[in-house]
Amino acid sequence: MSADDKYPEDSGRRRFVKGVVGGSALAGVGAVGTVTVNSATASPGAGGGSTQAWAIENTGGPAPRGMPQIPIEIDSEGYIKGVWPDVETVTQGGRQIQIAEMDLGGSTYSSEWFQYCGVEGYAGIQPGYESDNYFRTGSNPAYDWQSASKEEGDRFHVDDFNDYEEWGNGIGDSGTGKPASGRWRSEDASDVVPIQLLRSTRIEEAAQDDEWLQASTSEGFIAWLNKCTHFCCVPGYKQSADAARFGNPNSVYCQCHQSTYDPFNLVQTLFISRPRPD
């Protein structure tokens, strides 16, 4: 959504938007209160084209849309993993290709959600890439608690976030949620798929009355692909005190060009996913 589609920041309001693409009316309903659709024309290529994804809302700066959510699940031992869509072979453009897509929480969840910023060429985003799908801490954790308790490649466990109701690091308000930075579907791959994971009571509360959040979050955990939709930098939740100057200190902030995102407001966004390279 362009800057012209938004009310001024000091109004405290955002516009209800409906987009029409290819003759079909599309409206995206936000899980915690807003509605947005980013429209564009279709793009050729296997595994690419017009895609509607759930995303954490872009609330300011030059980013054209939110960053796509990664649905999560927690295994029987308490380790946290991202859901990967079901893989099947279909005929597209006269040839057979693999797609990763499934129905989830009343929406279509697809690997095409993550096909932008060059990520479409990463091994982990290819439908058939074999991965255990666990979220793991990376080589340079963004938070002191990770550096103190996790080694690179360690899986995230529910117990790592036991203090999520009071956690704080001096940026914004304490008690809004406990974050982690890491990677997903990147083991034995040359490219790292960066993610952020967050546990918050606000997500727990929102999921009580929302079909999508009930299906895509668990125990207050939410995750997203951590690639800014502007110029593909890696933003951060509560990683920079500058976030307060350009929006909200409790938001996700991209230091490259001051785009901000609200991890507590999920919206449906329509965009053109880039085709995966052959």
C-alpha positions in Angstrom: 0.0 0.0 0.0 1.5 3.3 -1.0 1.8 6.4 1.2 -1.1 7.9 -0.6 -3.4 5.1 0.6 -2.8 5.9 4.3 -4.1 8.4 6.6 -1.5 10.8 8.1 0.3 9.3 11.1 -1.1 11.9 13.5 -4.7 10.9 12.6 -4.2 7.5 14.3 -6.3 5.9 11.6 -5.7 3.7 8.6 -7.8 3.3 5.6 -10.1 0.4 4.8 -9.0 -0.7 1.3 -10.4 -3.0 -1.3 -8.4 -3.9 -4.4 -9.7 -5.3 -7.7 -7.2 -7.5 -9.6 -8.0 -9.2 -12.9 -11.7 -8.5 -12.5 -11.9 -10.3 -9.2 -12.6 -8.3 -6.0 -10.1 -9.1 -3.3 -10.4 -8.0 0.3 -7.9 -8.9 3.0 -9.1 -8.9 6.6 -6.7 -8.1 9.4 -6.6 -10.4 12.4 -6.3 -7.7 15.0 -8.1 -4.9 13.3 -7.1 -3.6 9.9 -7.7 -4.5 6.3 -5.4 -4.0 3.4 -4.8 -5.3 -0.1 -1.8 -4.5 -2.4 -2.7 -5.0 -6.0 -0.5 -5.7 -9.0 -0.7 -7.4 -12.3 0.2 -11.0 -12.9 3.7 -12.3 -13.6 4.7 -15.2 -15.8 6.9 -18.0 -14.6 6.7 -21.3 -12.8 5.8 -20.8 -9.2 5.3 -17.1 -9.4 2.5 -14.6 -10.0 -0.3 -12.9 -8.1 -0.1 -14.1 -4.5 -2.2 -13.3 -1.4 -0.4 -13.8 1.9 -0.9 -13.2 5.5 1.7 -10.7 6.8 2.6 -8.5 9.7 1.4 -5.1 8.7 3.6 -2.4 7.2 2.8 0.7 9.2 5.3 3.2 7.9 8.3 4.0 5.7 8.8 3.0 2.0 8.1 -0.7 2.3 5.2 -1.6 0.0 3.6 -4.3 2.1 4.0 -6.4 5.2 6.5 -9.2 5.8 4.9 -12.7 5.3 3.9 -14.8 8.3 5.3 -18.3 8.8 2.6 -20.5 10.4 4.1 -22.5 13.3 3.5 -25.7 15.3 5.1 -27.0 18.5 6.1 -30.6 18.6 5.5 -33.1 21.5 8.8 -32.2 23.1 8.1 -28.4 23.0 10.4 -27.5 20.1 9.1 -24.8 17.7 8.9 -25.3 13.9 7.5 -23.6 10.9 4.7 -25.3 8.9 5.7 -26.1 5.4 2.9 -26.5 2.9 2.0 -29.9 1.3 4.0 -30.5 -1.9 2.5 -31.8 -5.1 3.3 -31.9 -8.8 1.1 -29.9 -11.2 1.1 -28.9 -14.8 1.7 -25.2 -15.4 2.5 -23.6 -18.7 2.6 -27.0 -20.4 5.2 -28.5 -18.1 5.2 -30.2 -14.7 6.4 -28.3 -11.7 6.3 -28.8 -7.9 4.2 -26.5 -5.8 3.9 -26.2 -2.0 0.4 -25.2 -1.0 -2.3 -26.2 1.5 -5.5 -25.0 3.1 -4.9 -23.6 6.6 -7.3 -21.7 8.9 -9.6 -20.8 6.0 -6.8 -19.5 3.8 -4.5 -20.8 1.2 -1.0 -21.1 2.5 1.7 -21.3 -0.1 5.5 -21.2 -0.4 4.9 -18.3 -2.9 4.4 -16.1 0.1 8.2 -16.1 0.5 9.2 -15.6 -3.1 10.6 -12.1 -3.1 13.9 -10.3 -2.5 15.8 -13.2 -4.1 14.6 -15.6 -1.5 12.8 -17.5 -4.3 16.3 -18.8 -5.3 17.2 -20.1 -1.9 17.3 -23.9 -1.5 15.0 -23.8 1.5 12.2 -22.2 -0.4 12.1 -24.8 -3.1 9.0 -27.0 -2.5 10.8 -30.3 -2.4 13.7 -29.2 -0.2 14.1 -31.7 2.7 14.1 -30.0 6.0 12.9 -30.8 9.6 11.4 -27.2 9.6 12.6 -26.3 13.1 13.5 -22.7 13.9 17.1 -22.5 14.9 19.3 -19.7 16.4 21.8 -18.2 14.0 25.5 -17.3 14.1 24.9 -13.7 15.3 21.9 -13.6 17.6 20.2 -10.3 17.9 19.4 -10.6 21.6 21.6 -11.0 24.7 19.4 -13.8 26.0 20.2 -15.9 23.0 23.9 -15.3 23.2 23.9 -16.4 26.8 21.8 -19.6 26.4 21.9 -20.8 22.8 24.6 -22.2 20.5 24.4 -21.7 16.8 22.0 -24.2 15.2 20.2 -24.9 18.5 16.4 -25.3 18.1 14.1 -23.0 19.9 12.1 -24.5 22.7 9.0 -23.2 24.5 11.0 -23.0 27.8 13.4 -20.5 26.2 10.5 -18.0 26.4 9.1 -18.7 29.9 9.6 -15.0 30.9 7.8 -13.6 27.8 5.2 -11.8 30.0 7.8 -9.6 31.6 10.8 -9.7 29.3 12.4 -6.4 28.2 15.7 -5.0 26.9 15.3 -1.3 27.5 13.7 -0.7 24.1 10.0 0.1 24.2 7.8 -1.4 26.8 8.7 -4.5 28.8 6.1 -7.3 28.8 5.0 -6.9 25.2 6.6 -10.1 24.2 9.9 -11.9 24.0 11.6 -12.2 20.6 14.3 -14.3 19.0 16.2 -14.1 15.7 17.1 -17.2 13.7 16.9 -19.2 10.6 14.5 -21.7 9.0 14.9 -24.5 6.4 18.5 -23.5 6.0 20.5 -26.5 7.3 23.0 -27.8 4.6 22.0 -24.9 2.4 24.3 -22.1 1.1 21.6 -19.4 1.8 20.0 -18.6 5.1 16.3 -18.0 5.4 16.1 -15.4 8.2 13.2 -15.4 10.6 12.0 -13.7 13.7 10.0 -15.5 16.4 8.0 -13.8 19.0 5.9 -14.9 22.0 3.4 -12.5 23.4 0.2 -12.4 25.4 -1.2 -10.1 22.7 -1.0 -12.9 20.1 -2.6 -15.4 22.6 -5.5 -13.0 23.1 -6.0 -12.2 19.4 -6.0 -16.0 18.5 -9.0 -16.7 20.8 -11.5 -15.3 18.3 -9.6 -15.6 15.0 -9.7 -18.6 12.7 -6.4 -17.8 11.0 -4.4 -17.1 14.1 -5.8 -20.2 15.8 -4.4 -22.2 12.9 -1.1 -20.4 12.4 0.1 -19.5 15.9 0.4 -21.6 19.1 0.8 -20.6 22.8 1.3 -17.0 21.8 4.1 -17.7 19.3 4.2 -16.0 15.9 6.9 -16.0 13.2 7.6 -14.2 10.0 10.2 -14.2 7.2 12.5 -11.4 8.3 13.2 -9.7 4.9 12.0 -6.1 4.5 9.8 -5.8 1.4 11.5 -2.5 0.4 15.2 -3.3 -0.3 15.4 -6.7 1.4 17.3 -5.7 4.5 16.9 -7.7 7.7 14.7 -5.7 10.3 14.4 -6.3 14.0 11.8 -6.3 16.8 13.2 -4.3 19.8 16.7 -4.1 18.3 17.0 -0.4 17.8 16.1 2.6 19.9 15.6 4.5 16.7 12.3 2.7 16.2 10.6 5.3 18.4 11.7 8.1 16.1 10.0 6.6 13.1 7.0 4.9 14.5 6.6 2.8 17.6 9.4 1.4 19.8 7.4 -1.8 20.2 7.3 -2.3 16.4 9.6 -4.1 14.0 12.0 -1.6 12.6 14.2 -1.6 9.5 17.3 0.6 10.0 18.1 0.8 6.2 15.2 3.1 5.3 13.0 3.4 8.4 10.2 1.1 7.4 8.2 -0.2 10.4 5.9 -3.2 10.9 3.4 -4.2 13.5 3.8 -7.9 14.6 0.5 -7.8 16.5 -1.6 -6.9 13.4 -1.9 -9.5 10.7 -3.3 -8.4 7.3 -3.8 -10.1 4.0 -1.6 -8.5 1.3 -1.7 -9.1 -2.4 1.6 -9.0 -4.4 3.5 -10.5 -7.2 5.7 -13.4 -6.1 8.8 -13.9 -8.2 9.2 -17.2 -10.1 11.6 -19.7 -8.7 14.6 -20.2 -11.0 14.7 -23.4 -13.0 
